[in-house]
Amino acid sequence: MVTGTERRKAQTMEGASAAYYRPWRRRRRRKRVRRLLLLAGLIAVFCLLRATWRSLSGSRAPAPPLPGALGERDHYPDPPGIVLHASESPAVIEGQRMDAAMLERIHAHDHPGWATVFEGKTYHIGYHYVILPDGTIQQGRPDHCIGAHTRKHNTWIGICVIGAFSSISNPHWKPSTPSRKQVRSTVALCERLMSRYHIPPGKVKRHRDIRMTWCPGSRFPYARIMKALRAYAAVHPETRSMGAPAMSVASGLRKGPSRPGVE
């Protein structure tokens, strides 16, 4: 049986033990707080350095790589401009992705007269480039091959952005507006084509600017894209037109049954 004296002695020892460990616990807490503050400071410095580096090197994230077909033989005249289109279709049809390969099959079936033979290969797809909702850039026709996307402007590069961006026709198809990745890829692709072929921003047009059509639709952010391209051209003098009259790339090409061209 524990006596009162033993109980008081035990309490005294517990108090002494608590008094002994209390400063140690405070020191441990202070060390923990200092470590957390140091970690927060390192993260803040890292974020500041990263933001500074981005501001110096350009805030735009790296653009998706092009399909590697910007270079054909030098003896073909360069395209004088760029025409922007929408596919006016959903991104997926019956479980199959709408992309350059599907457009090649569709155009071969529906528009056999658009077929053009360029350097030994037959192309049915009317566009030179296709941009998917995830920002992927796919090659259609080679840059110097005559297109089949805009009548009287098929010597221009045709870029098709997958989606239905018109509020009038097929407004419920998805995507109904270009994704951020599509916009970024469209700007990046246009910039590279402008620099390579000396195309000024004034020759980057929508389909509707040239023909009586809604394409690429009222929800296509043309103004935002053009703002970015004008800013790019302001610091890239190679985008200025060389002043030479545009030559037709149709000469010397063996085409299909009829001349390519769409409204």
ZALUMSE-205202 format. One record per residue (C-alpha): x, y, z; residue in one letter. Coordinates in nm, 4 decimals. Layout:
+----------+----------+----------+-----+
:        u :        v :        w : res :
+----------+----------+----------+-----+
:        X :        Y :        Z :   A :
...
+----------+----------+----------+-----+
This chain:
+----------+----------+----------+-----+
:        u :        v :        w : res :
+----------+----------+----------+-----+
:   0.0000 :   0.0000 :   0.0000 :   M :
:   0.1331 :   0.3416 :  -0.1038 :   V :
:   0.1700 :   0.5812 :   0.1815 :   T :
:   0.1155 :   0.9539 :   0.1670 :   G :
:   0.4858 :   1.0164 :   0.1889 :   T :
:   0.5603 :   0.7908 :  -0.1070 :   E :
:   0.2827 :   0.9538 :  -0.3098 :   R :
:   0.4218 :   1.3012 :  -0.2446 :   R :
:   0.7677 :   1.1797 :  -0.3355 :   K :
:   0.6384 :   1.0372 :  -0.6648 :   A :
:   0.4597 :   1.3624 :  -0.7471 :   Q :
:   0.7739 :   1.5559 :  -0.6677 :   T :
:   0.9748 :   1.3361 :  -0.9057 :   M :
:   0.7157 :   1.3727 :  -1.1814 :   E :
:   0.7240 :   1.7496 :  -1.1428 :   G :
:   1.1018 :   1.7520 :  -1.1578 :   A :
:   1.0948 :   1.5336 :  -1.4679 :   S :
:   0.8428 :   1.7613 :  -1.6379 :   A :
:   1.0499 :   2.0672 :  -1.5441 :   A :
:   1.3557 :   1.8956 :  -1.6902 :   Y :
:   1.1942 :   1.8039 :  -2.0234 :   Y :
:   0.9992 :   2.1288 :  -2.0740 :   R :
:   1.2965 :   2.3398 :  -2.1979 :   P :
:   1.4081 :   2.0543 :  -2.4227 :   W :
:   1.0638 :   2.0393 :  -2.5834 :   R :
:   1.0661 :   2.4137 :  -2.6349 :   R :
:   1.4057 :   2.3908 :  -2.8026 :   R :
:   1.2789 :   2.1118 :  -3.0283 :   R :
:   0.9757 :   2.3180 :  -3.1269 :   R :
:   1.1951 :   2.6181 :  -3.2026 :   R :
:   1.4215 :   2.4036 :  -3.4236 :   K :
:   1.1192 :   2.2728 :  -3.6093 :   R :
:   0.9865 :   2.6256 :  -3.6665 :   V :
:   1.3273 :   2.7419 :  -3.7905 :   R :
:   1.3434 :   2.4521 :  -4.0359 :   R :
:   0.9972 :   2.5310 :  -4.1686 :   L :
:   1.0874 :   2.8986 :  -4.2086 :   L :
:   1.4082 :   2.8046 :  -4.3895 :   L :
:   1.2171 :   2.5733 :  -4.6236 :   L :
:   0.9579 :   2.8432 :  -4.6958 :   A :
:   1.2365 :   3.0909 :  -4.7672 :   G :
:   1.4065 :   2.8515 :  -5.0106 :   L :
:   1.0773 :   2.7921 :  -5.1928 :   I :
:   1.0173 :   3.1679 :  -5.2182 :   A :
:   1.3677 :   3.2260 :  -5.3567 :   V :
:   1.3207 :   2.9443 :  -5.6075 :   F :
:   0.9873 :   3.0880 :  -5.7272 :   C :
:   1.1403 :   3.4362 :  -5.7583 :   L :
:   1.4352 :   3.3065 :  -5.9605 :   L :
:   1.2038 :   3.1043 :  -6.1831 :   R :
:   0.9785 :   3.4044 :  -6.2498 :   A :
:   1.2820 :   3.6208 :  -6.3272 :   T :
:   1.4183 :   3.3634 :  -6.5686 :   W :
:   1.0839 :   3.3355 :  -6.7465 :   R :
:   1.0541 :   3.7124 :  -6.7786 :   S :
:   1.4009 :   3.7294 :  -6.9326 :   L :
:   1.3598 :   3.4368 :  -7.1672 :   S :
:   0.9957 :   3.4940 :  -7.2648 :   G :
:   0.6873 :   3.4023 :  -7.0681 :   S :
:   0.5381 :   3.1717 :  -7.3287 :   R :
:   0.5768 :   2.8045 :  -7.2525 :   A :
:   0.7737 :   2.6028 :  -7.5077 :   P :
:   0.5640 :   2.5395 :  -7.8150 :   A :
:   0.4881 :   2.1860 :  -7.9245 :   P :
:   0.7358 :   2.0632 :  -8.1844 :   P :
:   0.6334 :   2.0814 :  -8.5461 :   L :
:   0.6062 :   1.7625 :  -8.7477 :   P :
:   0.9443 :   1.8314 :  -8.9078 :   G :
:   0.8133 :   1.8995 :  -9.2557 :   A :
:   0.8840 :   2.2713 :  -9.2853 :   L :
:   1.1670 :   2.2079 :  -9.5232 :   G :
:   1.1143 :   2.0876 :  -9.8753 :   E :
:   1.3317 :   2.1487 : -10.1754 :   R :
:   1.4374 :   2.5040 : -10.2374 :   D :
:   1.3262 :   2.5108 : -10.6017 :   H :
:   0.9578 :   2.5489 : -10.5093 :   Y :
:   0.8285 :   2.9024 : -10.4546 :   P :
:   0.7358 :   2.9770 : -10.0974 :   D :
:   0.3737 :   3.0131 :  -9.9806 :   P :
:   0.2786 :   3.3840 :  -9.9597 :   P :
:   0.0271 :   3.3626 :  -9.6743 :   G :
:  -0.1666 :   3.1565 :  -9.4210 :   I :
:  -0.5403 :   3.0773 :  -9.4058 :   V :
:  -0.6960 :   2.9645 :  -9.0761 :   L :
:  -0.9826 :   2.7136 :  -9.0827 :   H :
:  -1.1951 :   2.5076 :  -8.8465 :   A :
:  -1.2844 :   2.1484 :  -8.9226 :   S :
:  -1.6510 :   2.2169 :  -8.8365 :   E :
:  -1.6689 :   1.8775 :  -8.6754 :   S :
:  -1.6560 :   1.7245 :  -8.3286 :   P :
:  -1.3184 :   1.6059 :  -8.2053 :   A :
:  -1.4392 :   1.2440 :  -8.1945 :   V :
:  -1.6763 :   1.0778 :  -8.4402 :   I :
:  -1.8106 :   0.7307 :  -8.3591 :   E :
:  -1.5179 :   0.6667 :  -8.1282 :   G :
:  -1.2561 :   0.7740 :  -8.3812 :   Q :
:  -1.0421 :   1.0831 :  -8.3386 :   R :
:  -1.0771 :   1.3547 :  -8.5991 :   M :
:  -0.7220 :   1.4179 :  -8.7150 :   D :
:  -0.5144 :   1.4537 :  -9.0306 :   A :
:  -0.5454 :   1.0836 :  -9.1153 :   A :
:  -0.9252 :   1.0915 :  -9.0901 :   M :
:  -0.9453 :   1.4117 :  -9.2947 :   L :
:  -0.7276 :   1.2434 :  -9.5580 :   E :
:  -0.9799 :   0.9570 :  -9.5789 :   R :
:  -1.2825 :   1.1871 :  -9.5785 :   I :
:  -1.1457 :   1.4128 :  -9.8518 :   H :
:  -1.0390 :   1.1143 : -10.0605 :   A :
:  -1.3952 :   0.9766 : -10.0431 :   H :
:  -1.5951 :   1.3005 : -10.0695 :   D :
:  -1.3662 :   1.5129 : -10.2890 :   H :
:  -1.1548 :   1.2922 : -10.5179 :   P :
:  -1.0951 :   1.5923 : -10.7437 :   G :
:  -0.8821 :   1.7542 : -10.4757 :   W :
:  -0.6107 :   1.4902 : -10.5140 :   A :
:  -0.2674 :   1.6341 : -10.5894 :   T :
:   0.0533 :   1.4460 : -10.6599 :   V :
:   0.3606 :   1.6111 : -10.5105 :   F :
:   0.7054 :   1.4549 : -10.5392 :   E :
:   0.5579 :   1.1147 : -10.6161 :   G :
:   0.2940 :   1.1035 : -10.3402 :   K :
:  -0.0800 :   1.1679 : -10.3717 :   T :
:  -0.2450 :   1.3927 : -10.1141 :   Y :
:  -0.6209 :   1.4156 : -10.0650 :   H :
:  -0.6393 :   1.6211 :  -9.7453 :   I :
:  -0.6926 :   1.9838 :  -9.8374 :   G :
:  -0.4952 :   2.1369 :  -9.5507 :   Y :
:  -0.1243 :   2.1658 :  -9.4857 :   H :
:  -0.1544 :   2.1415 :  -9.1070 :   Y :
:  -0.4098 :   2.0113 :  -8.8569 :   V :
:  -0.4137 :   2.1152 :  -8.4893 :   I :
:  -0.5807 :   1.8757 :  -8.2449 :   L :
:  -0.7551 :   1.9764 :  -7.9188 :   P :
:  -0.4502 :   1.8689 :  -7.7153 :   D :
:  -0.2308 :   2.1065 :  -7.9162 :   G :
:  -0.0676 :   1.8404 :  -8.1337 :   T :
:   0.0337 :   1.9735 :  -8.4756 :   I :
:  -0.0030 :   1.7231 :  -8.7589 :   Q :
:   0.1218 :   1.7613 :  -9.1133 :   Q :
:  -0.1288 :   1.7374 :  -9.3964 :   G :
:   0.0170 :   1.8389 :  -9.7304 :   R :
:   0.3791 :   1.9530 :  -9.7567 :   P :
:   0.4251 :   2.3290 :  -9.7303 :   D :
:   0.5087 :   2.3755 : -10.0983 :   H :
:   0.2335 :   2.1518 : -10.2303 :   C :
:  -0.0697 :   2.3374 : -10.3608 :   I :
:  -0.3590 :   2.3090 : -10.1189 :   G :
:  -0.7308 :   2.2463 : -10.1554 :   A :
:  -0.8724 :   2.4625 :  -9.8792 :   H :
:  -0.9536 :   2.8105 : -10.0185 :   T :
:  -1.0323 :   2.8840 : -10.3804 :   R :
:  -0.7818 :   3.1282 : -10.5364 :   K :
:  -0.5661 :   3.1040 : -10.2227 :   H :
:  -0.4494 :   2.7444 : -10.2408 :   N :
:  -0.0891 :   2.8598 : -10.2753 :   T :
:  -0.1250 :   2.9782 :  -9.9139 :   W :
:  -0.0674 :   2.7497 :  -9.6142 :   I :
:  -0.3983 :   2.6062 :  -9.4895 :   G :
:  -0.4197 :   2.5393 :  -9.1143 :   I :
:  -0.7216 :   2.3499 :  -8.9830 :   C :
:  -0.8065 :   2.3689 :  -8.6115 :   V :
:  -1.0212 :   2.0726 :  -8.5056 :   I :
:  -1.3576 :   2.1811 :  -8.3639 :   G :
:  -1.6866 :   2.3547 :  -8.4397 :   A :
:  -1.6489 :   2.7211 :  -8.3472 :   F :
:  -1.9547 :   2.8693 :  -8.5173 :   S :
:  -2.2481 :   2.9718 :  -8.2986 :   S :
:  -2.4783 :   2.9296 :  -8.5999 :   I :
:  -2.3934 :   2.5938 :  -8.7539 :   S :
:  -2.3584 :   2.2873 :  -8.5302 :   N :
:  -2.3282 :   2.4915 :  -8.2074 :   P :
:  -2.3419 :   2.1820 :  -7.9838 :   H :
:  -2.0416 :   1.9991 :  -8.1260 :   W :
:  -1.7315 :   1.9854 :  -7.9086 :   K :
:  -1.4932 :   2.1524 :  -7.8817 :   P :
:  -1.7059 :   2.4621 :  -7.9388 :   S :
:  -1.4088 :   2.6927 :  -7.8720 :   T :
:  -1.0401 :   2.6251 :  -7.9364 :   P :
:  -0.8555 :   2.4947 :  -7.6333 :   S :
:  -0.5686 :   2.6928 :  -7.4848 :   R :
:  -0.3267 :   2.4382 :  -7.6260 :   K :
:  -0.4783 :   2.4767 :  -7.9716 :   Q :
:  -0.4441 :   2.8551 :  -7.9546 :   V :
:  -0.0854 :   2.8267 :  -7.8358 :   R :
:   0.0007 :   2.5796 :  -8.1117 :   S :
:  -0.1719 :   2.7954 :  -8.3743 :   T :
:   0.0340 :   3.0982 :  -8.2702 :   V :
:   0.3574 :   2.8966 :  -8.2550 :   A :
:   0.2993 :   2.7378 :  -8.5953 :   L :
:   0.2119 :   3.0708 :  -8.7583 :   C :
:   0.5204 :   3.2338 :  -8.6075 :   E :
:   0.7500 :   2.9692 :  -8.7480 :   R :
:   0.5876 :   2.9789 :  -9.0899 :   L :
:   0.5990 :   3.3591 :  -9.0935 :   M :
:   0.9704 :   3.3598 :  -9.0151 :   S :
:   1.0543 :   3.0859 :  -9.2621 :   R :
:   0.8550 :   3.2189 :  -9.5565 :   Y :
:   0.8651 :   3.5951 :  -9.4836 :   H :
:   0.4904 :   3.6187 :  -9.4244 :   I :
:   0.3708 :   3.9427 :  -9.2582 :   P :
:   0.0796 :   3.9341 :  -9.0095 :   P :
:  -0.1410 :   4.1026 :  -9.2675 :   G :
:  -0.1310 :   3.7832 :  -9.4722 :   K :
:  -0.2585 :   3.5593 :  -9.1950 :   V :
:  -0.6297 :   3.5427 :  -9.2758 :   K :
:  -0.9383 :   3.3541 :  -9.1703 :   R :
:  -1.1288 :   3.1592 :  -9.4326 :   H :
:  -1.4180 :   3.4034 :  -9.3865 :   R :
:  -1.1895 :   3.6976 :  -9.4740 :   D :
:  -1.1440 :   3.5549 :  -9.8226 :   I :
:  -1.4638 :   3.3636 :  -9.9070 :   R :
:  -1.8325 :   3.3905 :  -9.8188 :   M :
:  -1.8305 :   3.1550 :  -9.5214 :   T :
:  -1.8501 :   3.1590 :  -9.1411 :   W :
:  -1.5317 :   2.9521 :  -9.1108 :   C :
:  -1.3593 :   2.9340 :  -8.8667 :   P :
:  -1.6568 :   3.0648 :  -8.6675 :   G :
:  -1.7403 :   3.3485 :  -8.4308 :   S :
:  -1.5906 :   3.1670 :  -8.1318 :   R :
:  -1.2488 :   3.1431 :  -8.2937 :   F :
:  -1.0137 :   3.3865 :  -8.1080 :   P :
:  -0.8725 :   3.5490 :  -8.4204 :   Y :
:  -0.8127 :   3.8885 :  -8.2560 :   A :
:  -0.6071 :   3.7313 :  -7.9755 :   R :
:  -0.4038 :   3.5269 :  -8.2212 :   I :
:  -0.3351 :   3.8275 :  -8.4423 :   M :
:  -0.2269 :   4.0371 :  -8.1433 :   K :
:   0.0339 :   3.7751 :  -8.0594 :   A :
:   0.1495 :   3.7504 :  -8.4223 :   L :
:   0.1850 :   4.1287 :  -8.4578 :   R :
:   0.3923 :   4.1383 :  -8.1406 :   A :
:   0.6093 :   3.8590 :  -8.2782 :   Y :
:   0.6528 :   4.0294 :  -8.6159 :   A :
:   0.7536 :   4.3567 :  -8.4465 :   A :
:   1.0752 :   4.1950 :  -8.3217 :   V :
:   1.1316 :   3.9515 :  -8.6096 :   H :
:   1.2136 :   4.1446 :  -8.9284 :   P :
:   1.2322 :   3.8212 :  -9.1285 :   E :
:   0.8515 :   3.8136 :  -9.1246 :   T :
:   0.8380 :   4.1105 :  -9.3598 :   R :
:   0.7407 :   4.0355 :  -9.7155 :   S :
:   1.0300 :   4.0157 :  -9.9598 :   M :
:   0.8267 :   4.2191 : -10.2094 :   G :
:   0.8448 :   3.9644 : -10.4893 :   A :
:   0.5162 :   3.8662 : -10.6529 :   P :
:   0.3832 :   3.5353 : -10.5300 :   A :
:   0.4330 :   3.2505 : -10.7768 :   M :
:   0.1921 :   2.9671 : -10.8169 :   S :
:   0.3163 :   2.6329 : -10.6918 :   V :
:   0.0815 :   2.4624 : -10.9332 :   A :
:   0.3358 :   2.4751 : -11.2138 :   S :
:   0.5193 :   2.1518 : -11.2602 :   G :
:   0.2814 :   1.9505 : -11.0412 :   L :
:   0.0763 :   1.6621 : -11.1721 :   R :
:  -0.2714 :   1.7001 : -11.0275 :   K :
:  -0.5771 :   1.4811 : -11.0001 :   G :
:  -0.8844 :   1.4905 : -11.2220 :   P :
:  -0.9618 :   1.8580 : -11.1555 :   S :
:  -0.8017 :   2.1633 : -11.0026 :   R :
:  -0.8238 :   2.1629 : -10.6218 :   P :
:  -1.0334 :   2.4305 : -10.4632 :   G :
:  -1.3122 :   2.4702 : -10.2152 :   V :
:  -1.5337 :   2.7521 : -10.1078 :   E :
+----------+----------+----------+-----+
